[in-house]
């Protein structure tokens, strides 16, 4: 999570440089995103039984998809480990010492030793090539992961601009939420949500809510975000002209 929610620091510096962008309020994001209290708030987040069932099913499908992707990745990794465990691991060939020149099979021993030397050279070469390939694969995976994170963060930043949020406010909110220690899964969910910047700012401004959602599994957290938090954010969104 720390990587994902703080990664916007890089993107925001490049993408948001206009100090004249309207803020959510003159006092900053924190006070504007504090949760409302009272009967009006309860009315905004109340559904009848039928609506609640449909809503929960939709959220369930969304979180189930995330879990299914994680499950498949874990299964693929486990299959690779199981396959690797079944393959006999080759060991580095031992090179026998120089044979006694007076032994009866001196020539045969020399031939076996020469072959062992050649086998060891071949083994070392293959090991080196494998290590290079593994390193290249790891670097490519890291690049792909970083590029994907950059794209997500660009979108996250663009969304914050559409909400009129200032770069420094978004950075501070992201750091506060990341430092609180929410899971990477929840962090990724918030980062990809259309209201992600507002959700981040809301959680940063409401530590009790942040602590509450941090302790939930991803499914329960997603339901609470959609059912409780998002309705409180509606007044902060720009009104269509």
C-alpha positions as CSV (number, residue, x, y, z in Angstrom):
1,X,0.0,0.0,0.0
2,X,2.8,2.4,0.9
3,X,4.1,2.1,-2.6
4,X,0.8,2.5,-4.3
5,X,-0.7,5.4,-2.3
6,X,2.6,7.3,-2.0
7,X,3.6,6.7,-5.7
8,X,1.4,9.6,-6.6
9,X,4.1,11.9,-5.2
10,X,6.1,11.4,-8.4
11,X,3.2,11.8,-10.7
12,X,1.6,14.7,-8.9
13,X,4.7,16.7,-9.2
14,X,4.7,16.3,-12.9
15,X,0.9,16.4,-13.5
16,X,-0.4,19.1,-11.1
17,X,1.5,22.3,-11.0
18,X,-1.3,24.9,-11.1
19,X,-1.5,26.6,-7.7
20,X,-4.8,28.2,-8.8
21,X,-6.7,25.0,-8.9
22,X,-9.8,25.4,-6.6
23,X,-9.5,23.6,-3.3
24,X,-12.3,21.7,-1.7
25,X,-12.5,24.5,0.9
26,X,-10.2,27.3,1.9
27,X,-9.1,25.5,5.1
28,X,-7.9,22.4,3.2
29,X,-9.1,18.9,2.4
30,X,-9.2,17.7,6.0
31,X,-12.1,19.9,7.4
32,X,-14.2,19.5,4.3
33,X,-14.0,15.8,4.3
34,X,-14.9,15.3,7.9
35,X,-18.0,13.0,8.2
36,X,-21.3,14.6,8.6
37,X,-23.6,13.6,11.4
38,X,-27.3,13.6,11.8
39,X,-30.4,12.2,10.2
40,X,-29.7,13.5,6.8
41,X,-26.6,11.4,6.6
42,X,-28.5,8.3,7.6
43,X,-31.1,8.9,4.9
44,X,-28.4,9.1,2.2
45,X,-26.9,5.7,3.0
46,X,-30.1,3.8,3.7
47,X,-31.4,1.2,1.2
48,X,-34.4,-1.0,1.2
49,X,-33.8,-4.8,1.4
50,X,-34.0,-5.3,-2.3
51,X,-31.6,-2.4,-3.1
52,X,-29.2,-3.5,-0.5
53,X,-29.2,-7.1,-1.8
54,X,-28.4,-5.9,-5.4
55,X,-25.8,-3.5,-4.1
56,X,-24.0,-6.1,-2.0
57,X,-24.1,-8.6,-4.9
58,X,-22.4,-6.0,-7.1
59,X,-19.7,-5.3,-4.6
60,X,-19.3,-9.0,-3.9
61,X,-18.6,-9.6,-7.6
62,X,-16.0,-6.9,-7.7
63,X,-14.1,-8.2,-4.7
64,X,-14.5,-11.8,-5.8
65,X,-12.8,-10.8,-9.1
66,X,-9.9,-9.4,-7.2
67,X,-9.6,-12.5,-5.1
68,X,-9.9,-14.8,-8.1
69,X,-7.0,-13.0,-9.8
70,X,-4.9,-13.4,-6.6
71,X,-5.8,-17.0,-6.2
72,X,-4.8,-17.8,-9.8
73,X,-1.5,-16.1,-9.3
74,X,-0.8,-18.0,-6.1
75,X,-1.8,-21.3,-7.8
76,X,0.5,-20.7,-10.7
77,X,3.3,-19.9,-8.4
78,X,2.7,-23.0,-6.4
79,X,2.5,-25.2,-9.5
80,X,5.9,-23.8,-10.6
81,X,7.4,-24.6,-7.2
82,X,5.9,-28.1,-7.2
83,X,7.3,-28.8,-10.7
84,X,10.7,-27.5,-9.8
85,X,10.7,-29.7,-6.7
86,X,10.1,-32.8,-8.9
87,X,13.0,-32.1,-11.2
88,X,16.2,-33.6,-9.9
89,X,18.6,-30.8,-9.1
90,X,21.9,-31.2,-10.9
91,X,25.0,-30.7,-8.8
92,X,28.3,-29.3,-9.9
93,X,30.5,-32.1,-11.2
94,X,33.5,-33.0,-9.0
95,X,36.9,-33.0,-10.7
96,X,39.0,-35.9,-9.5
97,X,42.7,-35.2,-8.6
98,X,45.5,-35.9,-11.0
99,X,45.9,-39.6,-11.4
100,X,49.1,-41.4,-10.5
101,X,51.2,-41.6,-13.6
102,X,52.3,-45.1,-12.6
103,X,48.8,-46.5,-12.3
104,X,47.8,-49.2,-14.8
105,X,44.7,-47.2,-16.0
106,X,46.4,-43.8,-16.0
107,X,45.1,-42.9,-19.4
108,X,41.5,-43.8,-18.6
109,X,41.7,-41.8,-15.4
110,X,43.1,-38.8,-17.3
111,X,40.2,-39.1,-19.8
112,X,37.6,-39.2,-17.0
113,X,39.2,-36.2,-15.4
114,X,39.2,-34.2,-18.6
115,X,35.6,-35.1,-19.1
116,X,34.8,-34.0,-15.5
117,X,36.5,-30.6,-16.2
118,X,34.5,-30.1,-19.4
119,X,31.3,-31.1,-17.6
120,X,32.0,-28.6,-14.8
121,X,32.7,-25.8,-17.3
122,X,29.4,-26.6,-19.1
123,X,27.5,-26.7,-15.8
124,X,28.9,-23.4,-14.6
125,X,28.1,-21.8,-18.0
126,X,24.5,-23.0,-17.8
127,X,24.1,-21.9,-14.2
128,X,25.4,-18.4,-15.2
129,X,23.0,-18.2,-18.1
130,X,20.1,-19.3,-15.9
131,X,20.9,-16.6,-13.3
132,X,21.1,-14.0,-16.0
133,X,17.8,-15.0,-17.4
134,X,16.2,-15.1,-13.9
135,X,17.6,-11.6,-13.2
136,X,16.3,-10.3,-16.6
137,X,12.8,-11.8,-15.9
138,X,12.7,-10.3,-12.5
139,X,13.7,-6.9,-13.8
140,X,11.1,-7.1,-16.5
141,X,8.4,-8.0,-14.0
142,X,9.5,-5.1,-11.8
143,X,9.3,-2.8,-14.8
144,X,5.9,-4.1,-15.8
145,X,4.6,-3.7,-12.2
146,X,6.1,-0.2,-12.0
147,X,4.6,0.9,-15.3
148,X,1.2,-0.4,-14.3
149,X,1.4,1.5,-11.0
150,X,2.4,4.6,-12.9
151,X,-0.6,4.4,-15.1
152,X,-2.9,3.8,-12.2
153,X,-1.4,6.7,-10.3
154,X,-1.7,9.0,-13.4
155,X,-5.4,8.2,-13.5
156,X,-5.7,8.7,-9.8
157,X,-4.0,12.1,-10.1
158,X,-6.3,13.1,-13.0
159,X,-9.3,12.2,-10.9
160,X,-8.1,14.3,-8.1
161,X,-7.8,17.3,-10.5
162,X,-11.4,16.8,-11.6
163,X,-12.4,17.0,-7.9
164,X,-10.4,20.3,-7.5
165,X,-7.9,18.8,-5.0
166,X,-4.5,20.4,-4.6
167,X,-1.4,18.3,-5.1
168,X,-0.1,18.9,-1.6
169,X,-3.4,17.9,0.0
170,X,-3.5,14.7,-2.0
171,X,0.1,13.9,-1.1
172,X,-0.5,14.5,2.6
173,X,-3.7,12.4,2.6
174,X,-2.0,9.5,0.8
175,X,0.9,9.5,3.2
176,X,-1.3,9.6,6.2
177,X,-3.4,6.6,5.0
178,X,-0.3,4.6,3.9
179,X,1.5,5.3,7.1
180,X,-1.5,3.9,9.0
181,X,-0.7,0.5,7.6
182,X,-3.7,-0.5,5.5
183,X,-3.3,-3.6,3.3
184,X,-1.9,-3.5,-0.2
185,X,-5.1,-5.1,-1.4
186,X,-7.2,-2.4,0.1
187,X,-4.8,0.3,-1.1
188,X,-5.0,-1.1,-4.7
189,X,-8.8,-1.1,-4.4
190,X,-8.9,2.6,-3.4
191,X,-6.3,3.6,-6.0
192,X,-8.4,2.1,-8.8
193,X,-11.7,3.4,-7.6
194,X,-13.2,6.4,-9.5
195,X,-13.6,8.2,-6.2
196,X,-10.2,7.1,-4.9
197,X,-8.7,10.5,-4.2
198,X,-11.8,11.6,-2.2
199,X,-11.8,8.3,-0.3
200,X,-8.1,8.7,0.6
201,X,-8.7,12.3,1.8
202,X,-11.8,11.2,3.8
203,X,-9.9,8.4,5.5
204,X,-6.9,10.6,6.3
205,X,-9.3,13.1,7.9
206,X,-11.2,10.4,9.9
207,X,-8.8,8.2,11.8
208,X,-11.6,6.3,13.6
209,X,-13.0,5.4,10.2
210,X,-9.6,4.6,8.9
211,X,-8.9,2.3,11.8
212,X,-12.2,0.6,11.4
213,X,-11.8,-0.1,7.7
214,X,-8.2,-1.2,8.1
215,X,-9.3,-4.1,10.4
216,X,-11.8,-5.4,7.8
217,X,-11.3,-8.0,5.1
218,X,-11.3,-6.6,1.6
219,X,-14.9,-7.6,0.9
220,X,-16.3,-5.9,4.1
221,X,-14.1,-2.9,3.5
222,X,-15.4,-2.5,-0.1
223,X,-19.0,-2.8,1.0
224,X,-18.4,-0.1,3.7
225,X,-16.6,2.2,1.2
226,X,-19.5,1.9,-1.3
227,X,-22.3,1.9,1.3
228,X,-21.2,4.3,3.9
229,X,-18.2,6.4,2.8
230,X,-19.0,7.2,-0.8
231,X,-22.5,8.8,-0.1
232,X,-20.7,11.2,2.2
233,X,-18.4,12.3,-0.6
234,X,-21.2,13.2,-3.1
235,X,-21.4,16.9,-2.0
236,X,-17.7,17.3,-2.7
237,X,-18.0,16.3,-6.4
238,X,-18.3,19.0,-9.0
239,X,-21.9,19.5,-10.1
240,X,-22.6,18.9,-13.8
241,X,-23.1,22.1,-15.7
